[in-house]
Amino acid sequence: MRKICYFGIYDRKYPRNNNIIESLKFAGVEVVEINNTEPGKRKYLDLIKRFWKVRNEIDLTIIGFPGQLMVPIAKILSRKPVILDLHVSYYDSIILQRLKHSKFSVYSVFYYLLDFIACHLADAVLMDSNAHSDYIARTFKLNRKKVITVYTGFDFAKYNIKAEAKNNNEFLISYHGHIQKINGFELVIEAVKELSDVKVKVVGLGPEIGRMMELVKEAGLEDRIFFLGAKPFDELLSIISQADLSLGFFRKNDKVDRVIPNKVYESIAVGLPIITTYSSACAEIFTDKEHIIYCDANNVPDLVEKIRWAIDNKAQLEKMSTQAYSRLQEISSPDYLSSNLINNLRTLYER
């Protein structure tokens, strides 16, 4: 297996796509990228033409995230194995989590079938944690052996920003990412009411940003919680590296339990300790008080207690962030990612 086509409408800058592609290259595999993210339907014709030219040269195809619509195209055009990096199920995300449509609606049936057909047509499916792999196999009636876990990790070769020296006169907390109900940022606001010695910088936008800004204003916390808007990724890392502590998710549902948010990887990668709700997925890699601080979901008093512990135990906090950084380097190393992925792909290809 020497040549792989990475195919689809995927975002090349998205951490997961980037890390998988770079790990394949590290393993000595030639990666042919056929990608088009332009709006409209014409991009599909372009993708088909370009894929047709290389279909006989490649050993297998990986459909980048998001890729459900691209699986049938790749299967029709090539007899080589097709691997889908599902990463996120449309049915789970749109119907079960965001509740955009009723579970018994036509939309629900459409998104379920879209995921179901793509997963069954693909020769293998990639997911980002064992907990998520179990869920996908169960939900879409797949043989569990067909679902391969590939942790997203972090691209240290491209971004290597370490936490900066801190101002000892204040305790600065960072919160970044897409601000939506599942994040539970309103719990952070309630916690800050009880913590007069902390300030919070919020980087990101989302459907809940307006409501969160109103809650901050109503609580009189405009001088301690600052909304900085969305930032380019390298600038985002630079901003959060100035903090003493990072915050993750504080609501709990099935999806939170089976995913490792990018913000967890990113915070640890810049040397920041992070507090987040416990999840089965995070626990596959990170241990409480050794790499990360877990708190109870939907529990403001517990969040306040954990932040106060962080403020009072800075030496232990620094040790924990160092251990988490080393752990993340292990699972993000090109050697680790490529050996796991290549071994699974080679078995599939030979079979």
N, C-alpha and C positions, 0 to 999 in steps of 0.2 A: 504494500500500500504506500505509494509514493506521491500521488497527486490527488488533491481533494478540491472540489468546487464548493465555495461558500456562496450561497445563492439566495437572492430574494430582495425584499423591500426593507431590510434591516437598517438600523441606524449604526453606522460604523463607529461613532463616538460613544455609543452606549457601553458602559463598562463590561457587561457580560459578553457582548459580541466581540469587543476588542480583545478581551482576555483569552477567549477561546481561540481566536485567529492567531494571536501571538504565541500561544502555547503550542499550537500545531506547527508553526514555523520553527519554534525552538527545537521541536523534535525532528526537524529535518524534512518535514513534509512540505511539498510545494502547494501553496494555497492559491487557487485561481478565484478571485473575487468577482462575481457578477452581481452587481448591486444597482438599484435605481430607486430613489425615494421621491422622485418628482410627483407633483399632484396630478390627478387624472388617470385615465385608463391606458394611455399610450405607453406608459412605462412597462406594462405587461408584455406588449409586443416586442419592445426593445429587449427585455429580459429573455424572452423565448428565442429570439434571433441569436443572441450572444451565447445562450446556453447550448443551442443546437450545434454551434461550431465546435464546442469542446466536449460534447457528450461522450465521444468515443475515446478521449484522451484521459479522462479522469477515472479514479478507482471507486469513488463514492461522492455523494453530495450531502452537505449539511445545509439545512434551511435555517437561516438566521432569524432571531426573534425580532418582530412577530412574523410568523410564517405559515399559519394554517392554510391560507389561500394558495400558497406556493407548492404545497406537497403534491396535489394532483398534477400540476404542470410538470414537475420534475419526474414523477412516476411515468407519465405518458411519454415524455421525451427521451428517457434513459432507462435502460434495464439494470443499471448499477444501483447498489443500495442507497436509500435516501433516509437521512437522519433528521428529525425535526427537533430543534431546540424550542420546545413549547414555552418553557419558563413561566408564562402566565396563560391560564385558561380564560377564553372570552366568556364562557358560560359562568365560571366561578366569579370572575371579576365584575362583569356587567349585571348579571342577574342576581347572584347570591350575595355579593358584597356591596355593590353600589345601589342595588335595588332599583335599577333604571326601569325595569319592566317586571310584571308579575311572573312568578315561577310557573304559572299555568298559561302564559300567553304564547302567541305565535313566535314572538321574539325569543322566548326561552327555548322553544323547540329548535329554532334556527341556530342559535349559538351553541346549544348542546350538540347538535348534529355536525356543526362545523368543526368543533373540537374532536368529537368522536370519530368522524371520518378521517380527519387529518392524522390522528394518532394511530388508527388502524391501518391506514395506507402506508405510513412510515415504517421502515424496518426497525427503527429504534427511536426512542423519545428521550431527550435530555431534560433534566430538572435540576433545581438549585439546592435541594436538601433531601435527605432520606425521607423525612416526614412528608415533604411535598411529592416525592416520587410515589410513596405509598398511597397518598390521596388520589393522584392522577390514575394510578393503576386500578384503584377501587372504583372511582367515579365513572371511568370510561371503559371498564371491563377489559383491562389489558393484562397480559401475562407480566407479572412484576419483573421478570428477568429482562423484559424488553425496555424497561425504564431505567436509564442510567443517571446516577447522581453526579453532577459536576458543579462544585462550589464556585461561585462567582469570583470571590477573592478580590484582590486589588492589584493594579498595575504599578508596582514599585519602580519599574524601569522608567516609566514615563512621568510619574509623579512621586516625588520623594521629599515631602515637606514635613519637617518635625515641629512639634509644639514649641512656641516661643517662651522666653523667660516671662514669668508672670508678675503682675503688679500685686504686691503683698497687701495693699490697702483695700482691695476689693476682691470678691469672688465672682468671676465672670463665667456664665453658662452660655453655651451655644445650642441652638436648635435649628436644624436645617432640613429641607426636603419639601415635598408636595404637602401642603396643609389641607387635610381633609378630615372627616369625622373619625376615621379609623385611627388617626394619630393621637387624638385625645389632648389637643393642646389646651383646651379649657381647664384641664386638670393641672397643667403647669401654671396657669394664671392663678388658680386657687392656691397652689403651693407657694407661689411667690408672695402672696399676701401674708404668709406666715414666716417669711424669710426676709427680714429687713436688710440683711447684709449681702444680698446677691443682686446681680444685674443679668439680663438675658438679651442676647442678640439673636434675632430670628432671620434666617436667610431662606427665601423661597416664597412661592405663591401657591394658589390653589383655591378651590371652591369655598373654603371656610375662612379665607384670609380677611374678608370684610367683617364677618361676624366676630372674629378673634380680636380685631383692632377695636371694635366697639366695646367688647368685654374689658379690654385693657383700659380704655378710656373711662368706662363706668367705674372700674375699680381704682382709678386714680394712680395707675402704675405707668403712665407714659414716660416718667423719668427713670424707669428701671427696666422696662421691656421695650426694645427697639426693633422695628420692622425695617429690614434693609432691602427687601425685594429679592428678585432672582439675580444671580450672578453667574458669570462663566465659571466652569468647573475649577480651573486653577485658582481663580480669585476666591471662590468658595472655600477651597482648602486652606488658603492663606488666612482667611477671616476666622475660621473655626479653630485654627492652630493657636490663636491668641487667647483662647478660653482656658479655664481650669477644668471644665467638665462639659460633657455633651449629653444631650437627652435624646431618647429614642421614641418608642411607641408606649402609650399608656392605657389604651383600650385593649380589650382582648376579644378575639373571635377565632373561628377555625383557621382563617387565612393567616392571621398574625402568628398563630402557633406553628405554622409549617414553613414560614419564610424567614430568611435572614435579610433584613432591610439593608440597602446600600449604605444608609447612614451609619450603620454599625461598623461596616468595613471601613468606611471613609474616616470616621472618628478615630478608630484604633490606628489607622494608617498614619495619621499625623501625630500620634502619641497622646491622644486624649482618652482619659477614662470615660466610660459611658454608663448611664443608668437607663434601663429599659425594662419593659414587662417581660417576664420569663416566657420563653417559647421553646418547644421541643426542638425546633430547627437550630436556634442559637446554641442550645445546650449540646448539640452534636459536636460543636467546636469549642465553645467558650464556657468555662466553669465560673460559678458565682464566687465573687471575692478573690478569685485567682486571676481572672482575665477581665471580668465585667461585673457590674452591680445589677442584680435583678431586683425588681420590686413587684408588688402585687398590682394586678390590673384594676383600674377604676377605683384606686385607693389613694386619696390625697394625703391622709396622715402618714401612710407608709412612704410615699414619695418625699414628703417633707423630712421624715426621719432619715431616709437614705441620703438626701442632699446634705443634711446636717452632719451625718457621719463623714461624708466626703470632705466637708469643710474642716472638721476636727481631726482628720487623719490624713493629712497631705503626704506624709512620708509613705504610708501604706498605699495611698492612691497612686503615687509615682511608681512604686514597685509593681503594682497591678497593671498599670498602663504599659510598662516595659515588658511584662510577661505576655500581655495581650498582643503587643506589637510583634514579638517573636513568634507567637502562635499563628498570627495572620501571615507572617512571612513564610511560614512552613506550608500552609495550605494554598498560598498564592504563588509559590515559586513555579516558574515555568516547568521545572523538572517534575514537581508533584502533579500539576494540572495536566501536563502532556502525557505522563506515564499512565495516569488513570484513564484519560480519554483515549489515548492511542491503543492501550491494551484492550479496551472494550470494543473499539472500532475495528481493530485487527481481527478479533474473534468473530465479529459480525461479518466482516469482509470474507474471511476464510470459509465461514459457514455458507 
